[in-house]
Amino acid sequence: MNRIVVIDYDGGNLASAAQTARHVVRENGFRAEVVISGDPEMVLRADHLILPGQGAFAHCAAGLQAGLREALIQATEQGTPFLGICVGMQLMAEWGLEHGRTAGLGWISGQIDKMSFALDAGLRLPHMGWNVLDFEPGAHPLTRDLQKGDHGYFVHSYALAGWDEADIVATAEYGGRVPAIVARGNRCGTQFHVEKSQKTGLTIMKNFLSWKP
């Protein structure tokens, strides 16, 4: 039986992410268990890894200490599929600039910066609510069975900037182009909350749990 580990690192939103994964496992007959754990050994033994997150980049990055960061890096370097959600996705970047400059995991190019372009366009922060995803259906395994016009549910004031276009799977528009799904190798992430995005989120979670990169 496969083990899906939702990483407990004081990043918030753990129960909702685990509940969504369990729903997908149950509805699709996957032979898998979903556990919430902050144990580095559990991370190393996982078949799929999910890193949720809400709050500030610096706080969440600090939670990946005590061996968790090293275990996460080692597991993904060995090919374990990884899904970061919201701040979990942001931690994939090189740096975060929320509450000071904080190192990320460096798995994708760019830094996490305040969405000043949205304020310049007269929009409010945080960017909160449903937003259309712009992507090429089926171009990445994570978007299989999604359709143009599908929506994700966003809650954030910071976003990936200075990205490499090769890492971008989907974007959203909010006073400017906002990376919404990123991926490089066996590591992927969504800026929006998969666990709050209803059918779109369930489809993405199913695709992730089926993914064998």
C-alpha positions in Angstrom: 0.0 0.0 0.0 1.3 3.4 -0.9 1.9 6.1 1.7 0.9 9.7 1.1 2.5 12.0 3.7 1.1 15.4 4.3 4.1 17.2 5.9 3.5 18.7 9.4 5.8 21.7 9.7 3.6 24.2 11.5 2.5 25.5 8.1 -1.2 25.3 8.6 -4.0 23.8 6.5 -2.8 20.2 7.1 -6.2 18.7 8.0 -7.9 20.1 4.9 -5.2 18.9 2.5 -5.2 15.5 4.1 -9.0 15.3 3.9 -8.9 16.1 0.2 -6.3 13.5 -0.4 -8.3 10.9 1.5 -11.4 11.7 -0.4 -9.6 11.2 -3.7 -8.1 7.9 -2.5 -11.5 6.6 -1.4 -13.4 7.8 -4.5 -10.9 6.4 -6.9 -10.1 3.1 -5.2 -6.4 3.9 -4.7 -4.5 1.5 -2.5 -3.0 4.2 -0.3 -3.0 5.6 3.2 -2.8 9.3 4.0 -0.9 10.4 7.1 0.0 13.7 8.6 3.6 13.6 9.9 6.6 15.8 10.8 8.9 12.8 11.2 11.8 13.0 8.7 11.8 9.2 8.5 8.2 9.2 7.4 9.0 11.7 4.7 11.8 9.5 3.4 9.5 6.5 3.2 6.6 8.3 1.5 5.4 7.5 -2.0 3.9 11.0 -2.5 4.6 14.1 -0.5 2.2 17.1 0.1 3.4 20.3 1.6 0.4 22.6 2.4 0.9 26.1 3.8 -0.7 29.3 4.8 0.7 32.4 6.5 4.1 34.1 6.0 6.9 32.6 3.9 9.5 33.2 6.6 7.5 31.4 9.3 6.8 28.4 7.1 10.4 28.2 6.0 11.5 28.2 9.6 9.1 25.2 10.2 11.2 23.1 7.8 14.0 22.7 10.3 14.9 19.8 12.6 15.8 17.4 9.8 12.6 18.0 7.8 14.2 20.1 5.1 17.0 17.6 4.6 14.6 14.7 4.4 12.3 16.6 1.9 15.3 17.4 -0.3 16.6 13.8 -0.1 13.2 12.2 -0.8 12.5 14.4 -3.9 16.0 14.0 -5.2 15.3 10.3 -5.2 12.2 10.9 -7.3 9.3 11.0 -4.8 6.5 13.1 -6.3 6.0 16.4 -4.4 3.0 18.8 -4.4 3.3 22.2 -2.7 0.1 24.1 -2.0 0.0 27.9 -1.5 3.0 28.8 0.7 4.1 25.2 0.2 4.4 26.0 -3.5 6.1 29.3 -2.7 8.8 27.5 -0.7 9.9 25.8 -3.9 11.4 29.2 -5.1 14.9 30.4 -4.4 13.9 33.2 -2.0 11.0 34.7 -0.2 10.9 38.5 0.5 8.0 38.4 3.1 9.3 39.6 6.5 12.8 39.8 5.2 14.8 37.7 2.7 14.5 34.0 3.5 16.0 31.1 1.5 13.5 28.7 -0.1 14.2 25.2 -1.4 15.5 26.5 -4.8 13.7 24.0 -6.9 12.3 26.6 -9.3 13.7 29.9 -10.5 12.6 33.2 -9.0 11.6 34.8 -5.7 8.3 35.3 -3.8 7.5 39.0 -3.7 4.5 41.2 -2.9 2.0 41.6 -5.7 2.6 45.4 -6.0 1.4 45.2 -9.6 -2.1 44.3 -8.3 -2.1 47.4 -6.1 -0.9 49.5 -9.0 -3.9 48.2 -11.0 -6.2 49.3 -8.2 -6.9 45.8 -6.9 -7.0 44.7 -3.3 -4.6 42.5 -1.5 -4.8 39.8 -0.5 -5.9 38.3 -3.9 -8.8 36.3 -2.5 -11.4 34.2 -4.3 -12.0 32.3 -7.5 -9.8 33.0 -10.6 -9.7 31.5 -14.0 -6.6 29.4 -14.7 -4.8 29.9 -18.0 -3.1 26.7 -19.2 -2.8 24.3 -22.1 -5.0 21.3 -21.1 -3.1 18.1 -20.8 0.3 19.8 -21.4 1.4 18.6 -17.9 0.0 15.5 -16.1 -1.3 17.7 -13.3 -3.8 19.3 -15.8 -5.2 16.1 -17.2 -9.0 16.3 -17.5 -9.1 20.0 -16.7 -10.7 22.4 -19.2 -10.0 25.9 -20.3 -12.0 28.2 -18.0 -11.6 26.1 -14.9 -11.1 28.1 -11.7 -8.9 27.9 -8.6 -9.4 29.4 -5.2 -6.7 31.9 -4.2 -5.8 33.6 -1.0 -2.4 35.4 -1.1 -0.6 38.7 -1.3 2.8 37.4 -2.4 3.5 35.5 -5.6 6.4 34.1 -7.7 8.4 36.7 -9.6 11.4 36.4 -11.9 10.3 33.0 -12.9 11.6 30.7 -15.7 8.9 30.2 -18.2 9.8 26.5 -18.4 8.6 26.0 -14.8 5.1 27.6 -15.5 2.2 25.2 -16.1 -0.7 27.6 -15.5 -1.2 31.3 -14.7 -4.0 33.5 -13.5 -4.6 37.2 -14.1 -4.8 39.7 -11.2 -3.5 43.0 -12.3 -0.8 41.1 -14.0 0.3 37.5 -14.8 0.4 35.3 -11.6 2.0 31.9 -11.7 -0.7 29.5 -10.5 0.8 26.0 -11.2 4.5 25.3 -11.4 6.5 22.2 -12.0 10.0 21.0 -12.5 10.8 17.3 -12.7 8.9 15.4 -9.9 8.2 18.6 -8.0 5.1 20.6 -8.6 3.0 23.2 -6.8 -0.2 25.3 -6.9 -0.5 28.9 -5.7 -4.2 28.4 -5.2 -5.7 26.1 -2.6 -6.3 22.7 -4.1 -8.3 21.7 -1.0 -10.7 24.6 -1.5 -11.0 24.5 -5.3 -13.8 21.9 -5.5 -13.9 19.9 -8.7 -10.7 21.5 -10.1 -8.9 20.8 -6.9 -10.1 17.2 -6.7 -9.0 16.6 -10.3 -5.5 18.0 -9.6 -5.2 15.9 -6.5 -6.2 12.8 -8.4 -3.7 13.6 -11.1 -1.0 14.1 -8.5 -1.6 10.9 -6.7 -1.7 9.0 -10.0 1.5 10.7 -11.2 4.7 8.6 -11.7 7.2 11.1 -13.0 
